[in-house]
Amino acid sequence: MQDQRGFIDRPAARILAGCVFLGAFGLLGFLYRDMIFGPSAAAVAAANADDPFVQCFAERSGQIDQMVKDGMVKPEQADQFRGRAEAMCRAQTGGRAGGPPGGPPGTRPPPGFGPPPK
């Protein structure tokens, strides 16, 4: 006896629909993988390697870390100094739109690294 149901009502159609769904979901995940998982650390480091702002800020941040290690400033003061160093480096180099060095462009800076409150 032959099955009188249409193709859409058969288990094979449901399996095919599930495969199409998983395929579409996988394709979207692949296309938007950078937005979902963020850029890799190597990609961010490579993008920041030639940035004059990053070089300036890294040098100033190292000096501030050394001052904390030597006991010249307290850690609370170091946060303020880093905020000022960021502003100085952005002014000197033109900076780039985005967040602090080492982060993906467009991210917000952590506290102490942004412009002062008005």
Disulfide bonds with the S-S distance in Angstrom:
Cys56-Cys89 2.13
